[in-house]
Amino acid sequence: MKSPSQVLVLVRHGETAWSRSGQHTGRTDLALLEEGRQMATRLREPLRSWNFAAVWTSPLRRASETCELAGYGNAAQLRADLMEWDYGTFEGKTKDEIRATSPNWTLWTDGVPCGESARDVGARADRVIADARSVPGNVLIFSHGHMLRVLTARWLGLPPTEGRLFLLNTAALCVLGFDGDGDQPIVQLWNDTCHLRG
């Protein structure tokens, strides 16, 4: 049962070589760059603003390492549903490389060959949301750019493809919650990177 005051705090992992270069990083298990590790450490202070009843992280190293460096490694539960979109044959490719052969391609409308559809990712997001709403308190989630964008769309009751509307930087903080009546899911904070400026 949801609590009107419950929030989901979402954290995208720190920077990796492929997030820096713009390569689609789905299931490739990259480590954080040193700058990504510093970003993760800078998450500690803003995350102290909440008490968490549950901490969940994608098992992929870039997310779980961000979780650990942010100070929540001991409390975290690994959840496969929080893994990034499986990009299939587009894994490791940049948008420009893909558009060299498919000029009008977008992930959101065209999907990927041999990978997940937006509907598949949306189904995983729905399971995470259902579990989060059963937690009697706030939930902290460490995951990936496209996965968190889909999760946000589904939190708001939008189709998974509407994740396209939510730009998300590395090591950004977002907060999902409810309106004052506790009935309407809302975005309370989005793509906050103030902590990265020192």
Long-range contacts (C-beta under 8 A, 24 or more apart in sequence): 1-133, 1-134, 2-133, 2-178, 2-182, 3-136, 3-137, 3-182, 4-178, 4-180, 4-181, 4-182, 5-177, 5-178, 5-182, 6-132, 6-133, 6-135, 6-137, 6-138, 6-139, 6-177, 6-178, 7-50, 7-138, 7-139, 7-175, 7-176, 7-177, 7-188, 8-132, 8-138, 8-139, 8-141, 8-155, 8-175, 8-176, 8-177, 9-47, 9-50, 9-52, 9-138, 9-139, 9-140, 9-141, 9-173, 9-174, 9-175, 10-141, 10-143, 10-148, 10-151, 10-152, 10-173, 10-174, 10-175, 10-176, 11-43, 11-47, 11-66, 11-67, 11-70, 11-140, 11-141, 11-142, 11-143, 11-171, 11-172, 11-173, 11-174, 12-143, 12-144, 12-145, 12-148, 12-168, 12-169, 12-170, 12-171, 12-172, 13-40, 13-58, 13-60, 13-62, 13-63, 13-65, 13-66, 13-142, 13-143, 13-144, 13-170, 13-171, 14-38, 14-39, 14-40, 14-62, 14-65, 14-66, 14-69, 14-170, 14-171, 15-39, 15-170, 15-171, 16-62, 16-170, 18-92, 19-145, 19-170, 21-94, 22-94, 22-95, 22-96, 23-92, 23-93, 23-94, 24-87, 24-90, 24-91, 24-92, 24-93, 24-94, 24-95, 24-107, 25-62, 25-84, 25-87, 25-91, 25-92, 25-144, 26-83, 26-84, 26-85, 26-86, 26-87, 26-88, 26-91, 26-115, 27-60, 27-83, 27-84, 27-86, 27-87, 27-91, 28-91, 28-92, 29-60, 29-61, 29-62, 30-61, 30-62, 31-61, 31-62, 31-65, 32-61, 32-62, 32-65, 32-66, 32-69, 36-62, 36-66, 36-170, 36-171, 37-65, 37-69, 39-66, 39-170, 39-171, 39-196, 40-65, 40-66, 40-68, 40-69, 40-70, 40-171, 41-69, 41-70, 42-171, 42-195, 42-196, 42-198, 43-69, 43-70, 43-71, 43-171, 43-173, 43-195, 44-70, 44-71, 45-195, 46-173, 46-192, 46-194, 46-195, 47-71, 47-72, 47-140, 47-173, 50-138, 50-140, 51-137, 51-138, 52-137, 52-138, 52-139, 52-140, 53-135, 53-136, 53-137, 53-138, 53-139, 54-132, 54-135, 54-137, 54-138, 54-139, 54-140, 55-139, 55-140, 55-141, 55-142, 56-82, 56-128, 56-139, 56-140, 56-141, 56-142, 57-82, 57-141, 57-142, 57-143, 58-82, 58-83, 58-84, 58-142, 58-143, 58-144, 58-147, 59-83, 60-84, 60-144, 62-144, 63-142, 63-143, 63-144, 64-142, 66-142, 66-171, 67-142, 70-142, 72-140, 72-142, 76-142, 79-128, 81-124, 81-125, 81-127, 81-128, 82-124, 82-128, 82-141, 82-142, 82-143, 82-144, 82-147, 83-124, 83-143, 83-144, 83-147, 84-143, 84-144, 84-145, 84-146, 84-147, 85-112, 85-115, 85-116, 85-121, 85-144, 85-146, 85-147, 85-150, 86-112, 86-115, 86-116, 86-120, 87-112, 87-115, 87-116, 88-112, 88-113, 88-114, 88-115, 88-116, 89-113, 89-114, 89-115, 90-115, 91-115, 106-164, 107-146, 107-164, 108-161, 108-163, 108-164, 109-161, 118-150, 118-159, 118-160, 118-161, 118-163, 119-160, 121-146, 121-147, 121-150, 121-160, 122-150, 122-153, 122-154, 122-159, 122-160, 125-150, 125-151, 125-153, 125-154, 125-155, 125-160, 126-154, 129-154, 129-155, 145-170, 148-174, 152-176, 152-187, 155-185, 155-187, 156-185, 156-186, 156-187, 157-185, 166-190, 166-191, 167-191, 169-193, 171-195, 171-196
